[in-house]
């Protein structure tokens, strides 16, 4: 597979690390030129090349990777004016690494396969740090034979891979993961803000949670901010957290599942959005929730 050409759309915080590791493993890579990309000089130095038109990128690639913000962007890239769907050809593989609403993913997979292409959804967990290290987790949906065919590429930028089932299953699993992960981070932010108002020392709060039932990955990420105002462990914006939880509630609604806990966390994030804190990191919740406390 490594003689194939990969085209990537979305060289942001996560996509840049993915592209870097693909090039380091010897693959040919092209990327869509876009003002939202991270600096690409290091990609170009390794042989990567920018392409201005997304249909040209599709025509010049054997595998397309999408690493954009969410469902509207994925649909625009594939179905919008000059969308890539019209340039897909039999045998090529489309891999959507974005976070998206599963019902949309299922429809897009059907359209791609009708054009003769193969489709995987492979959303990621972990952070830009692990993306740069080639240590992402991938949650994968699609035909199992397509997954096996794409595995050599996926191994370039991931440490763990979880095959979840047919197209859309990867995005279902990602939304379940993010509901739990972001829900915990939101809960910790509110709890730490309340602790500060109540005169509980940050180190005492973190210590008792660490040695009790509050310990977990979310505390490992939020704890450094509670103690030292260090946001580096979870550089994930409030806007993205709000988007992901809104996707989760949409999925739960589509499946006819209870979602009252998710809607509570979504409401807390909505309050931060309304306070103009979209670009803040969710890990900053201990400060943000103090600033937006109800009258």
C-alpha positions in Angstrom: 0.0 0.0 0.0 2.9 2.4 0.7 3.2 3.1 -3.1 -0.2 4.7 -3.0 -0.7 8.5 -2.9 -2.6 9.9 0.1 -4.5 13.2 -0.1 -5.5 14.9 3.2 -8.1 17.6 3.7 -7.6 19.4 7.0 -4.0 20.0 8.2 -5.1 21.5 11.6 -3.8 20.6 15.0 -4.6 16.9 14.5 -4.3 16.6 10.8 -0.8 18.1 10.8 0.5 15.4 13.1 -1.2 12.7 10.9 0.3 14.1 7.7 3.8 14.3 9.4 3.8 10.7 10.4 2.5 9.5 7.0 5.4 11.3 5.3 7.9 10.0 7.8 6.8 6.5 7.0 7.6 7.0 3.3 4.2 7.6 1.8 3.5 10.1 -1.0 1.2 12.8 0.4 -0.7 15.8 -1.0 -2.7 18.2 1.2 -5.4 20.7 0.3 -4.3 24.2 0.7 -6.5 26.1 3.1 -6.1 29.1 5.4 -7.0 27.0 8.4 -4.0 24.7 8.0 -1.1 24.7 10.5 2.2 25.8 9.0 3.2 23.2 6.4 6.9 23.9 5.8 7.9 20.7 7.6 5.5 18.7 5.4 6.9 20.3 2.3 10.5 19.6 3.5 9.5 15.9 3.7 8.1 15.8 0.2 4.5 16.8 0.8 2.8 19.1 -1.8 -0.1 21.4 -1.6 -3.0 21.2 -4.0 -5.4 24.2 -4.4 -8.5 22.3 -5.8 -10.1 19.5 -3.9 -11.3 17.6 -7.0 -7.7 17.7 -8.3 -6.6 16.3 -5.0 -9.1 13.5 -5.3 -8.1 12.7 -8.9 -4.4 12.6 -7.9 -4.9 10.4 -4.8 -5.6 6.7 -4.1 -6.7 7.3 -0.5 -8.4 10.4 0.8 -8.2 11.4 4.5 -10.7 13.9 5.8 -9.7 15.6 9.1 -12.1 18.5 9.3 -14.2 20.0 12.1 -17.5 18.2 11.8 -20.5 17.0 9.8 -21.2 20.3 7.9 -17.5 20.5 6.8 -17.4 16.8 5.7 -20.6 17.2 3.7 -19.3 20.4 2.1 -16.0 18.7 1.1 -17.7 15.7 -0.4 -21.0 17.1 -1.7 -20.6 20.9 -2.0 -19.7 22.9 -5.1 -16.6 21.2 -6.6 -17.0 18.5 -4.0 -14.8 15.4 -4.1 -17.6 12.9 -4.6 -17.7 13.8 -8.3 -14.0 13.0 -8.6 -14.0 9.6 -6.8 -13.2 6.6 -8.9 -13.5 2.8 -8.4 -11.1 1.3 -5.9 -10.0 4.4 -4.1 -10.6 4.7 -0.3 -12.1 7.6 1.6 -11.3 7.7 5.3 -13.1 10.2 7.4 -11.1 11.0 10.6 -13.4 13.9 11.6 -16.1 13.7 14.4 -19.5 13.5 12.7 -23.1 12.6 13.2 -23.4 8.9 12.3 -26.6 9.1 10.3 -24.8 11.6 7.9 -21.7 9.2 7.8 -23.9 6.4 6.7 -25.4 8.4 3.9 -22.0 9.6 2.7 -20.7 6.1 2.8 -23.5 5.0 0.5 -22.8 7.8 -1.9 -19.1 7.0 -2.0 -19.7 3.3 -2.6 -22.2 4.1 -5.3 -19.3 5.9 -7.1 -17.3 2.7 -6.8 -15.1 4.0 -3.9 -14.6 2.4 -0.5 -15.3 4.3 2.8 -14.2 4.1 6.4 -15.0 6.4 9.3 -12.0 6.5 11.6 -12.4 9.3 14.2 -9.6 9.8 16.7 -9.2 10.1 20.4 -6.2 11.6 22.3 -4.7 15.0 21.6 -2.5 16.9 19.1 0.6 15.7 21.2 -0.2 12.1 20.4 -1.1 13.0 16.8 2.5 14.4 16.4 3.9 11.3 18.0 1.9 8.9 15.7 0.0 7.5 18.8 -3.6 8.3 18.2 -6.5 5.9 18.9 -8.7 5.2 15.9 -12.3 4.1 16.2 -13.2 2.5 12.9 -16.4 1.8 11.0 -16.8 0.3 7.5 -16.4 -2.9 5.6 -13.8 -5.2 7.3 -12.0 -5.9 4.0 -11.6 -2.1 3.5 -10.3 -1.8 7.0 -7.7 -4.5 6.4 -6.6 -2.9 3.1 -6.2 0.5 4.8 -4.4 -0.9 7.9 -0.8 -0.2 6.7 -1.7 3.5 6.4 -3.7 3.7 9.6 -0.7 2.2 11.5 1.4 5.1 10.4 -0.3 7.5 12.8 -2.1 5.4 15.4 -1.1 3.3 18.4 -4.5 1.6 19.0 -7.2 0.7 16.5 -10.7 -0.4 17.5 -12.9 -1.9 14.7 -16.5 -1.2 15.6 -18.6 -2.5 12.7 -20.2 -1.1 9.6 -19.9 2.4 8.3 -21.0 4.9 10.9 -19.9 2.7 13.8 -16.6 4.5 14.3 -18.5 7.8 14.7 -21.0 6.2 17.1 -18.1 4.9 19.3 -16.3 8.3 19.1 -19.4 10.2 20.3 -19.9 7.7 23.1 -16.3 8.2 24.1 -16.4 12.0 23.9 -19.7 12.1 25.9 -18.0 10.3 28.7 -14.6 12.1 28.4 -16.0 15.7 27.9 -18.8 15.1 30.4 -16.2 14.2 33.1 -14.1 17.3 32.2 -17.2 19.5 32.4 -18.2 18.0 35.7 -14.7 18.5 37.1 -14.7 22.1 36.0 -17.9 22.8 37.8 -16.8 21.0 40.9 -13.5 22.8 41.1 -15.2 26.1 40.6 -17.6 25.3 43.5 -14.7 24.1 45.6 -12.9 27.4 45.1 -16.0 29.4 46.1 -16.3 27.1 49.1 -12.8 27.6 50.3 -11.5 24.1 49.5 -7.8 24.3 48.6 -7.0 23.0 45.0 -4.4 20.6 46.2 -6.7 19.1 48.7 -9.5 18.7 46.1 -7.2 17.0 43.6 -5.6 14.8 46.3 -8.9 13.5 47.6 -10.2 12.9 44.0 -7.0 11.1 43.1 -7.2 8.8 46.1 -11.0 8.2 45.8 -13.8 7.6 43.3 -13.0 10.8 41.3 -9.8 9.5 39.8 -9.5 8.9 36.0 -8.1 10.3 32.7 -10.2 13.4 33.0 -8.6 14.3 36.4 -5.2 13.7 34.9 -6.0 16.3 32.3 -7.9 18.8 34.4 -5.9 18.4 37.6 -2.8 20.3 36.3 -5.1 23.3 35.5 -6.8 23.1 38.9 -3.3 23.1 40.6 -1.2 25.3 38.4 -3.4 26.8 35.7 -1.6 24.5 33.1 -4.0 23.8 30.2 -1.5 21.8 28.2 -3.0 18.4 29.0 -6.3 19.0 27.1 -6.1 21.6 24.3 -9.7 21.1 23.3 -11.9 24.1 22.8 -15.2 24.8 24.5 -16.7 25.2 21.0 -15.5 21.7 19.9 -16.7 20.2 23.2 -20.1 21.8 22.6 -20.2 20.5 19.0 -19.3 17.0 20.0 -21.9 16.8 22.8 -24.6 18.2 20.5 -23.7 15.4 18.0 -24.0 12.9 20.8 -27.5 14.2 21.8 -28.5 14.0 18.1 -27.3 10.4 17.9 -29.1 9.5 21.1 -32.3 11.1 19.8 -31.9 9.2 16.5 -31.5 5.9 18.5 -34.4 6.7 20.9 -32.1 6.7 23.9 -32.2 8.7 27.1 -30.0 11.8 27.0 -30.8 13.9 30.1 -27.3 13.7 31.5 -25.8 14.7 28.1 -28.2 17.6 27.8 -27.2 18.8 31.2 -23.5 18.9 30.2 -24.4 20.4 26.9 -26.3 23.2 28.8 -23.2 23.9 30.9 -21.2 24.3 27.7 -23.9 26.4 26.1 -23.6 28.9 29.0 -19.8 29.2 28.3 -20.5 29.7 24.6 -23.0 32.4 25.4 -20.4 34.1 27.6 -18.1 34.3 24.6 -15.7 31.6 25.8 -15.9 29.5 22.6 -12.1 29.5 22.0 -11.2 28.7 25.6 -10.0 25.2 26.4 -12.5 23.1 28.2 -9.8 22.2 30.7 -10.1 25.8 31.9 -13.5 25.0 33.4 -12.5 25.6 37.0 -12.0 29.3 36.0 -14.7 29.5 33.4 -17.5 28.3 35.6 -16.5 30.7 38.3 -16.8 33.5 35.7 -20.2 32.4 34.5 -21.8 31.4 37.7 -25.6 32.1 37.9 -26.7 35.2 39.7 
